[in-house]
Amino acid sequence: MSADSSALQWNCQWTPGNRVHLLCSGVEYFPALLRAIDQASIEIHLETYI
């Protein structure tokens, strides 16, 4: 099963207005995290994988 079809298996749905941006290193991650915190009006959902 490909990564593209895994969302179909779990019946995942995107919520309109939300977005995902993959960050590949701490150099990308921490400035983006601080911007998201500064711009948030309600909450920030954060997931990391080590």
Biopython code that builds the backbone (N, CA, C, O; Angstrom):
import numpy as np
from Bio.PDB.StructureBuilder import StructureBuilder

atoms = [
    (1, "MET", "N", (0.851, -1.181, 0.000)),
    (1, "MET", "CA", (0.000, 0.000, 0.000)),
    (1, "MET", "C", (0.893, 1.240, 0.000)),
    (1, "MET", "O", (1.838, 1.327, 0.784)),
    (2, "SER", "N", (0.603, 2.165, -0.852)),
    (2, "SER", "CA", (1.404, 3.386, -0.938)),
    (2, "SER", "C", (0.980, 4.379, 0.142)),
    (2, "SER", "O", (-0.090, 4.250, 0.738)),
    (3, "ALA", "N", (1.828, 5.361, 0.381)),
    (3, "ALA", "CA", (1.510, 6.402, 1.366)),
    (3, "ALA", "C", (0.266, 7.171, 0.959)),
    (3, "ALA", "O", (-0.502, 7.604, 1.819)),
    (4, "ASP", "N", (0.050, 7.349, -0.363)),
    (4, "ASP", "CA", (-1.120, 8.087, -0.830)),
    (4, "ASP", "C", (-2.422, 7.357, -0.517)),
    (4, "ASP", "O", (-3.441, 7.995, -0.253)),
    (5, "SER", "N", (-2.398, 6.038, -0.543)),
    (5, "SER", "CA", (-3.629, 5.285, -0.313)),
    (5, "SER", "C", (-3.906, 5.070, 1.167)),
    (5, "SER", "O", (-5.017, 4.669, 1.516)),
    (6, "SER", "N", (-2.936, 5.321, 2.062)),
    (6, "SER", "CA", (-3.158, 5.092, 3.482)),
    (6, "SER", "C", (-4.239, 6.018, 4.033)),
    (6, "SER", "O", (-4.974, 5.616, 4.935)),
    (7, "ALA", "N", (-4.362, 7.240, 3.523)),
    (7, "ALA", "CA", (-5.416, 8.149, 3.977)),
    (7, "ALA", "C", (-6.787, 7.592, 3.625)),
    (7, "ALA", "O", (-7.743, 7.776, 4.380)),
    (8, "LEU", "N", (-6.895, 6.915, 2.488)),
    (8, "LEU", "CA", (-8.172, 6.319, 2.102)),
    (8, "LEU", "C", (-8.542, 5.171, 3.029)),
    (8, "LEU", "O", (-9.715, 4.989, 3.356)),
    (9, "GLN", "N", (-7.550, 4.398, 3.455)),
    (9, "GLN", "CA", (-7.799, 3.271, 4.339)),
    (9, "GLN", "C", (-8.403, 3.739, 5.660)),
    (9, "GLN", "O", (-9.298, 3.080, 6.190)),
    (10, "TRP", "N", (-7.943, 4.841, 6.193)),
    (10, "TRP", "CA", (-8.401, 5.343, 7.483)),
    (10, "TRP", "C", (-9.522, 6.365, 7.345)),
    (10, "TRP", "O", (-9.990, 6.900, 8.350)),
    (11, "ASN", "N", (-9.960, 6.647, 6.123)),
    (11, "ASN", "CA", (-11.032, 7.599, 5.874)),
    (11, "ASN", "C", (-10.708, 8.975, 6.467)),
    (11, "ASN", "O", (-11.570, 9.617, 7.068)),
    (12, "CYS", "N", (-9.471, 9.418, 6.294)),
    (12, "CYS", "CA", (-9.045, 10.725, 6.795)),
    (12, "CYS", "C", (-9.612, 11.822, 5.907)),
    (12, "CYS", "O", (-9.718, 11.668, 4.690)),
    (13, "GLN", "N", (-9.970, 12.922, 6.535)),
    (13, "GLN", "CA", (-10.498, 14.055, 5.789)),
    (13, "GLN", "C", (-9.794, 15.324, 6.247)),
    (13, "GLN", "O", (-9.536, 15.512, 7.436)),
    (14, "TRP", "N", (-9.487, 16.189, 5.288)),
    (14, "TRP", "CA", (-8.910, 17.486, 5.605)),
    (14, "TRP", "C", (-10.007, 18.424, 6.073)),
    (14, "TRP", "O", (-11.122, 18.389, 5.551)),
    (15, "THR", "N", (-9.706, 19.247, 7.036)),
    (15, "THR", "CA", (-10.620, 20.282, 7.484)),
    (15, "THR", "C", (-10.340, 21.524, 6.653)),
    (15, "THR", "O", (-9.191, 21.961, 6.581)),
    (16, "PRO", "N", (-11.360, 22.108, 6.021)),
    (16, "PRO", "CA", (-11.138, 23.302, 5.197)),
    (16, "PRO", "C", (-10.448, 24.413, 6.005)),
    (16, "PRO", "O", (-10.793, 24.673, 7.158)),
    (17, "GLY", "N", (-9.481, 25.046, 5.373)),
    (17, "GLY", "CA", (-8.768, 26.144, 6.022)),
    (17, "GLY", "C", (-7.498, 25.725, 6.744)),
    (17, "GLY", "O", (-6.656, 26.574, 7.037)),
    (18, "ASN", "N", (-7.334, 24.436, 7.042)),
    (18, "ASN", "CA", (-6.115, 23.965, 7.689)),
    (18, "ASN", "C", (-5.069, 23.642, 6.640)),
    (18, "ASN", "O", (-5.399, 23.442, 5.472)),
    (19, "ARG", "N", (-3.813, 23.591, 7.046)),
    (19, "ARG", "CA", (-2.744, 23.274, 6.106)),
    (19, "ARG", "C", (-1.631, 22.527, 6.830)),
    (19, "ARG", "O", (-1.496, 22.607, 8.050)),
    (20, "VAL", "N", (-0.852, 21.811, 6.062)),
    (20, "VAL", "CA", (0.268, 21.045, 6.582)),
    (20, "VAL", "C", (1.519, 21.477, 5.836)),
    (20, "VAL", "O", (1.498, 21.634, 4.615)),
    (21, "HIS", "N", (2.596, 21.666, 6.562)),
    (21, "HIS", "CA", (3.873, 22.014, 5.946)),
    (21, "HIS", "C", (4.946, 21.180, 6.638)),
    (21, "HIS", "O", (5.168, 21.334, 7.839)),
    (22, "LEU", "N", (5.612, 20.303, 5.899)),
    (22, "LEU", "CA", (6.660, 19.463, 6.464)),
    (22, "LEU", "C", (7.959, 20.239, 6.571)),
    (22, "LEU", "O", (8.394, 20.879, 5.614)),
    (23, "LEU", "N", (8.572, 20.177, 7.735)),
    (23, "LEU", "CA", (9.846, 20.854, 7.987)),
    (23, "LEU", "C", (10.911, 19.791, 8.218)),
    (23, "LEU", "O", (10.687, 18.831, 8.955)),
    (24, "CYS", "N", (12.066, 19.960, 7.589)),
    (24, "CYS", "CA", (13.083, 18.895, 7.555)),
    (24, "CYS", "C", (14.209, 19.046, 8.556)),
    (24, "CYS", "O", (15.018, 18.128, 8.693)),
    (25, "SER", "N", (14.296, 20.144, 9.251)),
    (25, "SER", "CA", (15.405, 20.320, 10.191)),
    (25, "SER", "C", (15.043, 21.372, 11.236)),
    (25, "SER", "O", (14.063, 22.102, 11.088)),
    (26, "GLY", "N", (15.840, 21.435, 12.280)),
    (26, "GLY", "CA", (15.634, 22.449, 13.304)),
    (26, "GLY", "C", (15.760, 23.858, 12.767)),
    (26, "GLY", "O", (15.116, 24.783, 13.264)),
    (27, "VAL", "N", (16.598, 24.019, 11.742)),
    (27, "VAL", "CA", (16.771, 25.333, 11.116)),
    (27, "VAL", "C", (15.455, 25.806, 10.503)),
    (27, "VAL", "O", (15.157, 27.001, 10.529)),
    (28, "GLU", "N", (14.674, 24.894, 9.956)),
    (28, "GLU", "CA", (13.348, 25.229, 9.412)),
    (28, "GLU", "C", (12.288, 25.232, 10.511)),
    (28, "GLU", "O", (11.384, 26.068, 10.505)),
    (29, "TYR", "N", (12.400, 24.305, 11.445)),
    (29, "TYR", "CA", (11.358, 24.052, 12.438)),
    (29, "TYR", "C", (11.163, 25.203, 13.427)),
    (29, "TYR", "O", (10.051, 25.712, 13.567)),
    (30, "PHE", "N", (12.222, 25.614, 14.109)),
    (30, "PHE", "CA", (12.046, 26.569, 15.202)),
    (30, "PHE", "C", (11.553, 27.947, 14.759)),
    (30, "PHE", "O", (10.680, 28.499, 15.429)),
    (31, "PRO", "N", (12.057, 28.534, 13.675)),
    (31, "PRO", "CA", (11.475, 29.806, 13.230)),
    (31, "PRO", "C", (9.991, 29.654, 12.846)),
    (31, "PRO", "O", (9.181, 30.535, 13.136)),
    (32, "ALA", "N", (9.641, 28.535, 12.194)),
    (32, "ALA", "CA", (8.242, 28.310, 11.814)),
    (32, "ALA", "C", (7.373, 28.124, 13.053)),
    (32, "ALA", "O", (6.241, 28.608, 13.094)),
    (33, "LEU", "N", (7.886, 27.437, 14.049)),
    (33, "LEU", "CA", (7.145, 27.238, 15.303)),
    (33, "LEU", "C", (6.870, 28.579, 15.986)),
    (33, "LEU", "O", (5.747, 28.836, 16.420)),
    (34, "LEU", "N", (7.874, 29.419, 16.080)),
    (34, "LEU", "CA", (7.694, 30.726, 16.715)),
    (34, "LEU", "C", (6.723, 31.605, 15.927)),
    (34, "LEU", "O", (5.926, 32.329, 16.523)),
    (35, "ARG", "N", (6.781, 31.548, 14.595)),
    (35, "ARG", "CA", (5.815, 32.306, 13.780)),
    (35, "ARG", "C", (4.396, 31.804, 14.021)),
    (35, "ARG", "O", (3.467, 32.600, 14.154)),
    (36, "ALA", "N", (4.229, 30.488, 14.077)),
    (36, "ALA", "CA", (2.892, 29.914, 14.299)),
    (36, "ALA", "C", (2.344, 30.319, 15.661)),
    (36, "ALA", "O", (1.162, 30.641, 15.785)),
    (37, "ILE", "N", (3.182, 30.305, 16.665)),
    (37, "ILE", "CA", (2.739, 30.732, 18.005)),
    (37, "ILE", "C", (2.329, 32.196, 17.985)),
    (37, "ILE", "O", (1.291, 32.556, 18.540)),
    (38, "ASP", "N", (3.127, 33.036, 17.354)),
    (38, "ASP", "CA", (2.814, 34.473, 17.281)),
    (38, "ASP", "C", (1.517, 34.747, 16.521)),
    (38, "ASP", "O", (0.779, 35.672, 16.862)),
    (39, "GLN", "N", (1.235, 33.936, 15.480)),
    (39, "GLN", "CA", (0.077, 34.180, 14.621)),
    (39, "GLN", "C", (-1.181, 33.438, 15.053)),
    (39, "GLN", "O", (-2.255, 33.687, 14.506)),
    (40, "ALA", "N", (-1.074, 32.541, 16.012)),
    (40, "ALA", "CA", (-2.222, 31.715, 16.399)),
    (40, "ALA", "C", (-3.317, 32.555, 17.052)),
    (40, "ALA", "O", (-3.046, 33.449, 17.854)),
    (41, "SER", "N", (-4.558, 32.242, 16.688)),
    (41, "SER", "CA", (-5.683, 32.921, 17.334)),
    (41, "SER", "C", (-6.398, 31.999, 18.311)),
    (41, "SER", "O", (-7.057, 32.471, 19.237)),
    (42, "ILE", "N", (-6.273, 30.680, 18.114)),
    (42, "ILE", "CA", (-6.949, 29.740, 19.015)),
    (42, "ILE", "C", (-5.979, 28.684, 19.539)),
    (42, "ILE", "O", (-5.756, 28.583, 20.746)),
    (43, "GLU", "N", (-5.402, 27.899, 18.627)),
    (43, "GLU", "CA", (-4.504, 26.837, 19.055)),
    (43, "GLU", "C", (-3.549, 26.437, 17.935)),
    (43, "GLU", "O", (-3.745, 26.782, 16.770)),
    (44, "ILE", "N", (-2.524, 25.709, 18.317)),
    (44, "ILE", "CA", (-1.554, 25.163, 17.374)),
    (44, "ILE", "C", (-1.494, 23.661, 17.614)),
    (44, "ILE", "O", (-1.323, 23.214, 18.749)),
    (45, "HIS", "N", (-1.634, 22.888, 16.553)),
    (45, "HIS", "CA", (-1.477, 21.437, 16.647)),
    (45, "HIS", "C", (-0.093, 21.102, 16.128)),
    (45, "HIS", "O", (0.239, 21.406, 14.983)),
    (46, "LEU", "N", (0.704, 20.483, 16.963)),
    (46, "LEU", "CA", (2.091, 20.228, 16.637)),
    (46, "LEU", "C", (2.378, 18.730, 16.763)),
    (46, "LEU", "O", (2.064, 18.120, 17.785)),
    (47, "GLU", "N", (2.969, 18.146, 15.733)),
    (47, "GLU", "CA", (3.394, 16.745, 15.781)),
    (47, "GLU", "C", (4.840, 16.672, 15.346)),
    (47, "GLU", "O", (5.234, 17.296, 14.361)),
    (48, "THR", "N", (5.630, 15.912, 16.081)),
    (48, "THR", "CA", (7.009, 15.680, 15.696)),
    (48, "THR", "C", (7.302, 14.188, 15.762)),
    (48, "THR", "O", (6.714, 13.463, 16.564)),
    (49, "TYR", "N", (8.195, 13.750, 14.931)),
    (49, "TYR", "CA", (8.631, 12.360, 14.910)),
    (49, "TYR", "C", (10.143, 12.344, 14.931)),
    (49, "TYR", "O", (10.799, 13.003, 14.124)),
    (50, "ILE", "N", (10.681, 11.590, 15.857)),
    (50, "ILE", "CA", (12.137, 11.501, 15.978)),
    (50, "ILE", "C", (12.590, 10.139, 15.491)),
    (50, "ILE", "O", (13.785, 9.844, 15.504)),
]
sb = StructureBuilder()
sb.init_structure("model")
sb.init_model(0)
sb.init_chain("A")
sb.init_seg("    ")
for serial, (resi, resn, name, xyz) in enumerate(atoms, 1):
    if name == "N":
        sb.init_residue(resn, " ", resi, " ")
    sb.init_atom(name, np.array(xyz, "f"), 0.0, 1.0, " ", f" {name:<3s}", serial, name[0])
structure = sb.get_structure()
